[in-house]
Amino acid sequence: MSKALSVDLRVRVLAAVSAGATHREAAERFGVSAASVSRWRNLQLRQGDVRPGPLGGDRNSRKTETHGEAIMAWLAENRDGTLFELRDTLSAQGITISKSALHRFLVRHGQTRKKRLGTR
């Protein structure tokens, strides 16, 4: 996984841009890409500083978790239901969640959709 460049470097690059250097000139001088200079400048304009945002991690499970009660209620009623049936039921209610997101939700909550023979 990549690591964000330091805030100090970002500030020095943007100071060079503010002093009159173009994005390409500042990028070449500090050994970064011109696209990074543009992104940092946009960050500075948008949020007032150039601190990097969080890298990696789960950013989408909260969307599924907000519908957790509906998912668990459906599971209680349809023990033999498939992920596709669950997804289609939620979709009919206006909730759009992918099959893989539903699978990750079920794993997080200790639920299994594995079909097993009754002899075990």
Secondary structure, 3 states (H helix, E strand, C coil): CCCCCCHHHHHHHHHHHHCCCCHHHHHHHHCCCHHHHHHHHHHHHHHCCCCCCCCCCCCCHHHHHCCHHHHHHHHHHCCCCCHHHHHHHHHHCCCCCCHHHHHHHHHHCCCCCCCCCCCC
